């Protein structure tokens, strides 16, 4: 079975010696825009390509405002600050997620609460979220509080895992009831939609990542999007070291961050955005090929759910047990076909082992069975 899978993947990617998990594709104006950027001499955080890139993301996603940052983690950090998360507050997020969200929560001095995953979407489970809030919290005039710790629960960060939309409408309804701000971790899901609306635009704030392994890349980069003008202005201010505008004086009115994306990175992003629809089309065609192949083998392929449109950032399969999963990972790696398990759940990392959690049975089940397989655009 393992050989059949790796042979099919090799054939799909023209029998290359090594098949990476996900690599960037540069098929458009990348060199042209980079040369224009260099010729302009504006290669740092000032330059036309930064604004142009933000405008392209706004137009593509329907977001009202966008702020380009040096990476997705910095965008999450800023999002938490502008959404009012304070030191010693608590933030709900997934246990089965990439570490960036938990790290950003700690940057602001807040504490993580890890919620179990949903088996259908791999994202935050609305049922487990509801159960926790109903049993473990109390709603007061100024917000939702944890009965056990007495701390305010200020925000919730659900992630659209592997590009597939989480059950965002249910999560939003729950969080609205408890006056908890939603910050969407859409770092993997640029171009994915739920009921025709782009991920990243449901919450108070959304965050995208443009790391080298994402569907489009700026080399390193991120973006915060919002429909709130005041949050946008605050984010712009903080991302540019909280500098006060003046013809010649250098003054700052609060602690800021040097988080603004560089013009040279943005130039790369603009060229990538020129082809975003082509990339998504290709990835969805690849997913369909995988789906048909794995159906014949009797292996479940992670597919988009009802009302969802996925960018299929990383394609994934679900084995029957951990032994099968480990067997495939060993075989595929030895065969030069790069595959990867899900992340280590956050509560298993030593720095987050004391954080409060719900029952994490679904996260454990998924961790033991899910493997992502090569998903690069094939153009």
C-alpha positions in Angstrom: 0.0 0.0 0.0 2.8 2.4 0.9 4.5 1.8 -2.4 1.3 2.4 -4.3 0.9 5.8 -2.6 4.5 7.0 -3.1 4.5 5.8 -6.7 1.3 7.7 -7.4 2.7 10.9 -5.8 5.9 10.5 -7.9 3.9 10.1 -11.1 1.8 13.2 -10.1 5.0 15.2 -9.8 6.8 13.8 -12.9 8.9 11.3 -11.0 11.2 13.8 -9.4 14.0 12.3 -7.2 12.8 14.2 -4.1 9.2 15.3 -3.8 9.0 18.2 -1.2 5.9 18.7 1.0 5.3 22.2 -0.3 7.5 24.6 -2.3 6.9 28.1 -3.8 6.4 28.6 -7.5 7.7 31.6 -9.3 6.1 31.7 -12.7 5.2 35.4 -13.2 6.6 38.9 -12.6 8.7 38.1 -9.5 12.0 39.0 -11.0 10.5 42.0 -12.8 9.0 43.5 -9.6 12.1 42.8 -7.6 14.2 44.6 -10.1 11.8 47.5 -10.0 12.0 47.6 -6.2 15.8 47.6 -6.3 15.9 50.3 -9.0 13.6 52.5 -6.8 16.1 52.1 -3.9 13.1 51.6 -1.6 13.8 48.1 -0.3 12.9 48.5 3.4 9.5 49.1 5.0 8.6 52.2 2.8 7.7 51.7 -0.8 4.9 51.4 -3.3 4.8 47.6 -3.3 3.8 47.4 0.4 0.7 49.4 -0.2 0.0 47.7 -3.5 0.3 44.3 -1.8 -2.2 45.3 0.9 -4.6 46.6 -1.7 -4.4 43.3 -3.6 -5.2 41.3 -0.5 -8.1 43.6 0.3 -9.5 43.3 -3.1 -9.1 39.5 -3.2 -10.6 38.8 0.2 -13.1 41.6 0.5 -11.4 42.9 3.7 -11.8 46.7 4.3 -8.3 47.2 5.8 -5.0 45.4 5.7 -1.6 45.8 7.4 1.4 43.9 6.0 3.8 42.6 8.6 7.1 40.7 8.7 5.5 37.4 9.4 2.2 35.8 10.5 3.3 35.5 14.1 3.9 39.3 14.3 0.4 39.8 12.8 -1.1 37.6 15.5 0.8 39.5 18.2 -0.5 42.9 16.9 -4.0 41.5 16.5 -4.1 40.5 20.2 -2.8 43.9 21.3 -5.3 46.0 19.2 -8.1 43.7 20.2 -7.5 44.6 23.8 -6.0 41.4 25.2 -4.1 42.3 28.4 -1.5 40.7 30.6 -3.0 37.9 32.7 -6.0 37.6 30.4 -6.8 34.2 28.9 -7.2 33.3 25.2 -8.9 30.3 23.8 -7.2 28.5 21.0 -6.7 25.0 19.6 -4.4 22.4 21.2 -3.8 20.9 17.8 -2.3 23.9 15.9 1.0 25.5 14.9 2.9 27.0 17.8 2.6 30.6 16.5 -0.8 31.3 18.1 0.3 30.1 21.5 3.5 32.0 21.3 1.8 35.2 20.3 -0.6 34.9 23.3 2.3 34.7 25.6 4.0 37.7 24.0 1.2 39.8 25.4 1.5 38.1 28.8 -1.8 36.2 28.5 -2.5 32.6 29.2 -3.6 29.9 26.8 -6.7 27.7 27.2 -6.5 24.8 24.7 -9.8 23.6 23.2 -10.2 20.2 21.5 -10.4 19.7 17.7 -13.3 18.9 15.5 -12.7 15.6 13.5 -14.4 16.9 10.4 -12.4 20.2 10.0 -9.3 19.5 12.2 -10.0 23.0 13.6 -11.6 24.1 16.9 -14.6 22.0 18.0 -17.7 24.2 18.6 -19.2 21.6 20.9 -16.1 21.4 23.1 -15.9 25.2 23.1 -19.6 25.5 24.2 -19.1 22.9 26.9 -16.1 24.7 28.4 -17.8 28.1 28.4 -21.0 26.8 29.9 -19.3 24.8 32.7 -16.2 26.8 33.4 -17.0 30.5 33.0 -19.3 33.2 34.2 -20.5 36.1 32.1 -20.3 39.5 33.7 -21.0 43.1 32.5 -17.4 43.6 31.4 -16.9 40.2 29.8 -16.4 36.5 30.3 -14.4 35.2 33.3 -12.9 31.8 34.1 -14.5 30.5 37.4 -11.3 28.6 38.4 -8.7 31.3 37.8 -10.8 34.5 38.0 -9.1 35.7 34.8 -10.9 37.4 31.9 -11.2 35.4 28.7 -10.6 38.1 26.1 -10.2 36.4 22.8 -10.6 33.2 20.8 -8.1 32.1 18.0 -9.5 29.3 15.8 -7.3 28.2 13.0 -8.4 27.0 9.5 -6.2 23.9 9.4 -4.4 23.0 6.2 -6.6 25.6 4.5 -9.9 24.1 5.3 -12.5 26.4 6.9 -13.2 25.7 10.5 -16.9 25.8 11.6 -16.5 29.6 11.9 -20.2 30.6 11.9 -20.9 28.4 14.9 -17.7 29.5 16.7 -18.6 33.2 16.1 -22.1 32.7 17.4 -20.7 31.1 20.6 -18.1 33.8 21.1 -20.6 36.6 20.5 -22.8 35.2 23.2 -19.9 35.4 25.7 -18.5 38.7 24.5 -15.2 37.1 23.3 -13.4 38.6 20.4 -12.5 36.3 17.5 -9.1 36.5 15.9 -9.0 34.2 12.9 -5.8 32.4 12.3 -6.1 32.2 8.5 -2.4 31.8 8.0 -2.9 28.7 5.9 -6.2 29.5 4.2 -5.8 32.5 1.9 -8.5 32.0 -0.8 -10.6 29.6 1.2 -14.2 30.5 1.9 -17.2 29.6 4.0 -20.6 30.3 2.4 -18.9 32.5 -0.2 -17.1 34.6 2.3 -13.3 34.5 2.7 -11.7 33.1 5.8 -10.1 35.9 7.8 -13.1 38.2 7.4 -15.5 36.6 9.9 -13.7 37.7 13.1 -12.8 41.1 14.5 -9.4 40.5 12.9 -7.9 37.9 10.6 -4.3 37.0 10.0 -2.6 35.5 6.9 0.9 34.1 6.5 3.2 34.3 3.4 6.0 32.1 4.6 7.9 30.2 1.9 5.7 27.1 2.3 2.3 28.9 2.0 0.1 29.1 -1.1 1.7 32.4 -2.0 4.9 33.7 -0.5 6.7 36.9 0.2 9.7 35.0 1.5 8.7 35.9 5.0 5.6 37.9 5.7 2.1 38.2 7.2 -1.0 40.3 7.0 -3.6 41.5 9.5 -7.1 42.3 8.0 -10.1 43.9 9.7 -13.2 45.9 9.0 -12.6 48.1 12.0 -10.9 51.4 11.0 -9.7 52.2 14.5 -8.1 48.8 14.9 -6.5 49.3 11.5 -5.0 52.7 12.5 -3.8 51.3 15.8 -2.1 48.3 14.0 -0.4 50.5 11.5 0.9 52.8 14.3 2.2 49.9 16.4 3.8 48.1 13.4 5.9 51.2 12.6 7.4 51.6 16.1 4.6 53.9 17.2 6.3 56.8 15.6 4.5 60.2 15.6 4.4 61.8 12.2 6.6 64.9 11.9 8.7 66.6 9.2 12.0 66.0 11.1 11.6 65.1 14.8 11.8 61.5 16.0 9.2 60.9 18.6 7.2 57.8 19.7 4.1 57.8 22.0 4.1 54.2 23.2 6.0 51.0 22.9 5.8 49.9 19.3 7.2 47.2 17.1 9.3 47.1 14.0 6.9 44.8 12.3 6.2 46.4 8.9 6.8 44.3 5.8 9.7 45.4 3.6 9.0 46.7 0.1 11.2 44.0 -1.4 9.2 41.2 0.3 6.0 43.0 -0.8 7.2 43.1 -4.4 7.5 39.3 -4.4 4.0 39.1 -2.9 2.5 41.2 -5.6 3.9 38.9 -8.3 2.6 35.9 -6.4 -0.9 37.5 -6.0 -1.0 37.9 -9.8 -1.3 34.1 -10.0 -3.3 33.3 -6.8 -6.4 32.1 -8.7 -4.3 29.9 -11.0 -2.5 28.4 -7.9 -5.8 27.6 -6.2 -7.3 26.0 -9.3 -4.2 23.8 -9.7 -4.3 22.8 -6.0 -8.0 21.9 -6.2 -7.4 19.8 -9.3 -4.6 18.0 -7.4 -6.9 17.4 -4.5 -9.5 15.8 -6.7 -6.9 13.4 -8.2 -5.8 12.5 -4.7 -9.4 12.0 -3.5 -10.2 9.6 -6.3 -6.9 7.6 -5.9 -7.3 7.2 -2.1 -10.9 6.3 -2.4 -9.8 3.2 -4.5 -7.3 2.4 -1.8 -9.8 2.7 1.0 -8.0 5.5 2.7 -9.8 8.7 3.8 -8.7 11.9 2.1 -9.3 15.2 4.0 -11.9 17.0 1.8 -13.7 20.3 2.1 -17.1 20.2 3.9 -20.5 21.5 3.1 -20.6 25.3 2.4 -16.8 25.4 2.3 -14.4 26.2 -0.5 -10.9 25.2 0.3 -7.5 26.3 -1.1 -6.2 22.8 -0.2 -3.0 24.3 1.1 -1.8 20.9 2.4 -3.5 17.7 1.3 -3.9 15.1 4.0 -4.9 11.5 4.5 -6.2 9.7 7.6 -4.9 6.3 8.4 -6.7 3.8 10.6 -4.2 3.9 13.4 -0.8 5.2 14.6 1.0 2.1 13.5 -0.1 2.6 9.8 0.7 6.3 10.1 4.2 5.7 11.3 4.8 3.0 8.7 3.9 5.3 5.9 6.0 8.2 7.3 9.0 5.9 7.5 8.5 4.5 4.0 7.8 7.8 2.3 10.7 9.6 3.9 13.1 6.7 2.9 11.6 6.9 -0.6 12.2 10.6 -1.0 8.6 11.6 -0.8 8.2 14.2 2.0 5.2 13.6 4.2 4.5 15.0 7.6 2.4 14.3 10.7 0.2 16.9 12.4 1.8 19.2 15.0 2.6 18.1 18.5 -0.5 19.3 20.6 0.4 22.5 22.4 -0.3 21.0 25.9 2.5 18.4 25.2 5.1 21.1 24.7 6.9 21.8 28.0 6.3 25.5 28.0 2.5 25.0 27.7 2.1 21.8 29.7 0.4 23.6 32.7 -2.2 25.5 30.6 -5.9 24.6 31.1 -7.4 22.3 28.5 -10.7 20.7 27.6 -10.7 16.9 27.1 -8.5 16.5 24.0 -9.6 13.1 22.8 -10.2 14.3 19.2 -6.8 16.0 19.0 -5.1 12.9 20.2 -7.1 10.8 17.7 -6.1 13.1 14.8 -2.5 13.3 15.8 -2.1 9.5 15.7 -3.6 9.2 12.2 -3.3 12.3 10.0 -0.4 12.7 7.5 0.0 15.6 5.0 1.4 14.7 1.6 3.1 16.7 -1.2 0.8 19.5 -2.2 2.9 22.0 -4.2 1.4 23.7 -7.2 2.4 21.6 -10.2 2.7 24.4 -12.8 
